Amino acid sequence: MKIQILKEEGYEEALIGISLSYNAKLERMPERAVQLAKLDGGHNKFLESICVWLDITAPRYWWQQLDTYRIGVTKQSESTMHTLMKTPITKDLFTDKVLPEIVELLEGLRIKGEFDALKENLPEGFFQRRILCTNYKSLRHMYWQRKSHKLKEWQIFCNFLENNLQFFNFLLKSKKGE
């Protein structure tokens, strides 16, 4: 699995939005944003204004689980319809558990031009690249719902967020007493 942040945008605009609600000076909003980010129930809606574009290559089975998150998430994918027949089918296009005989079978179908059969037999471990456009509020939900998930790809994704998001602290939850 490969993940790269292409861009994060909207932080300043989100702070302007918060300042409207509190009729307060903009320079005080970064501190207020950290407090509000930890609150649910609409208090952290400014997180929807901070957009993140990610370039992700992941197995099809992971993308199926990501489809659970439909609000605040848009995806553009590498089309198997247009790309599958153009490149040799090799082991590096799959997770490490795909059987070599499956790869051999699929490459044979590709060489014969049997697109339908190739598509129908494509394993869930096939990597697909997509550009994911989302926001901090959606990422916060993903992080807390999947950070202890048994699929290693979710752990990789959550660790990536922890170490690479510009404002990861916005994904954190309140500690009791805060």
C-alpha positions as CSV (number, residue, x, y, z in Angstrom):
1,M,0.0,0.0,0.0
2,K,1.3,3.4,-0.9
3,I,-0.1,6.7,0.3
4,Q,0.9,10.3,-0.5
5,I,-0.7,13.6,0.4
6,L,-1.1,15.7,-2.7
7,K,-2.5,18.7,-1.0
8,E,-4.1,20.1,2.2
9,E,-6.2,23.2,1.8
10,G,-8.7,25.3,3.7
11,Y,-7.2,25.8,7.1
12,E,-7.3,29.6,7.0
13,E,-10.8,29.6,5.5
14,A,-12.0,27.2,8.3
15,L,-10.6,29.6,10.9
16,I,-12.5,32.5,9.4
17,G,-15.7,30.5,9.6
18,I,-15.0,29.8,13.3
19,S,-14.4,33.4,14.0
20,L,-17.8,34.2,12.6
21,S,-19.5,32.0,15.1
22,Y,-17.6,33.5,18.0
23,N,-17.5,37.0,16.8
24,A,-13.8,36.9,17.8
25,K,-10.5,38.0,16.3
26,L,-9.0,35.6,13.8
27,E,-5.7,35.4,15.6
28,R,-7.4,33.6,18.5
29,M,-9.0,30.9,16.3
30,P,-6.1,28.4,16.1
31,E,-6.4,27.7,19.8
32,R,-10.2,27.6,19.6
33,A,-10.0,25.2,16.6
34,V,-8.0,22.7,18.6
35,Q,-10.7,22.7,21.3
36,L,-13.6,22.4,18.9
37,A,-12.0,19.7,16.7
38,K,-12.3,17.2,19.6
39,L,-16.0,17.8,20.0
40,D,-18.7,16.1,18.0
41,G,-22.4,17.0,17.6
42,G,-21.7,19.8,15.0
43,H,-19.2,21.7,17.1
44,N,-16.3,20.6,14.8
45,K,-18.1,21.2,11.5
46,F,-15.2,23.5,10.5
47,L,-13.2,20.3,9.9
48,E,-15.3,19.8,6.8
49,S,-13.7,22.9,5.3
50,I,-10.2,21.5,5.5
51,C,-9.7,19.4,2.4
52,V,-7.1,16.7,1.8
53,W,-6.2,15.0,-1.5
54,L,-4.5,11.7,-1.1
55,D,-2.9,9.5,-3.8
56,I,-3.4,5.9,-2.6
57,T,-2.5,2.6,-4.1
58,A,-4.3,-0.2,-2.2
59,P,-5.8,-3.6,-2.8
60,R,-9.4,-3.8,-4.0
61,Y,-10.6,-5.3,-0.7
62,W,-9.4,-2.2,1.1
63,W,-11.2,0.1,-1.3
64,Q,-14.4,-1.8,-0.7
65,Q,-14.2,-1.0,3.0
66,L,-13.3,2.6,2.3
67,D,-16.6,2.8,0.3
68,T,-18.3,2.8,3.7
69,Y,-17.3,6.4,3.9
70,R,-19.5,8.2,1.4
71,I,-20.1,11.6,3.0
72,G,-17.2,14.0,2.4
73,V,-15.3,11.5,0.2
74,T,-14.8,11.6,-3.6
75,K,-12.6,9.1,-5.5
76,Q,-11.2,9.0,-9.0
77,S,-9.7,5.7,-9.9
78,E,-7.3,4.1,-12.3
79,S,-9.8,2.3,-14.6
80,T,-9.3,-1.4,-15.1
81,M,-11.5,-1.0,-18.2
82,H,-8.9,1.1,-19.8
83,T,-5.6,0.0,-18.2
84,L,-5.8,-3.7,-17.4
85,M,-5.0,-5.0,-20.9
86,K,-2.1,-2.6,-21.5
87,T,0.3,-3.8,-18.9
88,P,1.7,-7.2,-18.2
89,I,0.2,-8.9,-15.2
90,T,3.0,-9.4,-12.7
91,K,3.2,-10.3,-9.0
92,D,4.0,-6.7,-8.0
93,L,0.4,-5.7,-9.0
94,F,-0.9,-7.7,-6.1
95,T,-0.6,-8.1,-2.3
96,D,2.1,-10.6,-1.2
97,K,-0.4,-13.4,-0.7
98,V,-1.6,-13.8,-4.3
99,L,-0.7,-17.2,-5.7
100,P,1.8,-17.3,-8.5
101,E,-0.5,-19.6,-10.6
102,I,-3.2,-16.9,-10.4
103,V,-0.8,-14.3,-11.8
104,E,0.2,-16.7,-14.5
105,L,-3.5,-17.4,-15.4
106,L,-4.4,-13.7,-15.5
107,E,-1.4,-12.9,-17.7
108,G,-2.4,-15.6,-20.1
109,L,-5.9,-14.2,-20.3
110,R,-4.5,-10.7,-21.0
111,I,-2.2,-12.0,-23.7
112,K,-5.2,-13.8,-25.4
113,G,-7.2,-10.6,-25.2
114,E,-9.9,-12.1,-23.0
115,F,-10.8,-8.9,-21.1
116,D,-14.1,-10.2,-19.6
117,A,-12.5,-13.4,-18.2
118,L,-9.5,-11.3,-16.9
119,K,-11.9,-8.9,-15.1
120,E,-14.1,-11.6,-13.7
121,N,-11.1,-13.5,-12.2
122,L,-9.2,-10.5,-10.8
123,P,-8.5,-11.2,-7.1
124,E,-9.3,-8.8,-4.3
125,G,-5.6,-8.4,-3.7
126,F,-5.1,-6.5,-7.0
127,F,-3.7,-3.0,-6.3
128,Q,-5.7,-0.1,-7.6
129,R,-4.6,3.5,-7.5
130,R,-7.1,6.2,-6.7
131,I,-7.1,9.9,-5.8
132,L,-9.1,10.4,-2.7
133,C,-10.5,13.9,-2.0
134,T,-11.8,14.1,1.6
135,N,-11.7,16.4,4.6
136,Y,-10.6,16.3,8.2
137,K,-14.0,15.5,9.6
138,S,-14.2,12.3,7.4
139,L,-10.6,11.4,8.2
140,R,-11.4,11.8,11.9
141,H,-14.2,9.2,11.5
142,M,-12.1,6.8,9.5
143,Y,-9.2,7.1,12.0
144,W,-11.3,6.3,15.1
145,Q,-13.4,3.6,13.5
146,R,-10.4,1.8,11.8
147,K,-7.2,2.5,13.8
148,S,-7.5,-0.9,15.6
149,H,-8.9,-2.8,12.6
150,K,-7.5,-6.2,11.9
151,L,-6.6,-5.4,8.2
152,K,-3.0,-4.2,8.1
153,E,-3.9,-1.7,5.4
154,W,-6.1,0.2,7.9
155,Q,-3.3,0.3,10.4
156,I,-1.0,1.6,7.7
157,F,-3.5,4.2,6.7
158,C,-4.1,5.4,10.3
159,N,-0.3,5.5,11.0
160,F,0.2,7.5,7.8
161,L,-2.4,10.0,9.0
162,E,-0.7,10.3,12.4
163,N,2.7,11.0,10.9
164,N,1.8,13.0,7.8
165,L,-1.3,15.2,8.3
166,Q,-0.5,18.9,8.9
167,F,-3.1,19.1,11.6
168,F,-3.3,15.6,13.0
169,N,-4.2,17.0,16.4
170,F,-7.6,17.8,14.9
171,L,-8.3,14.1,14.7
172,L,-7.8,13.5,18.4
173,K,-10.6,13.0,20.9
174,S,-11.2,14.8,24.2
175,K,-9.7,13.3,27.3
176,K,-12.0,13.0,30.2
177,G,-12.0,16.2,32.2
178,E,-11.1,18.4,29.2
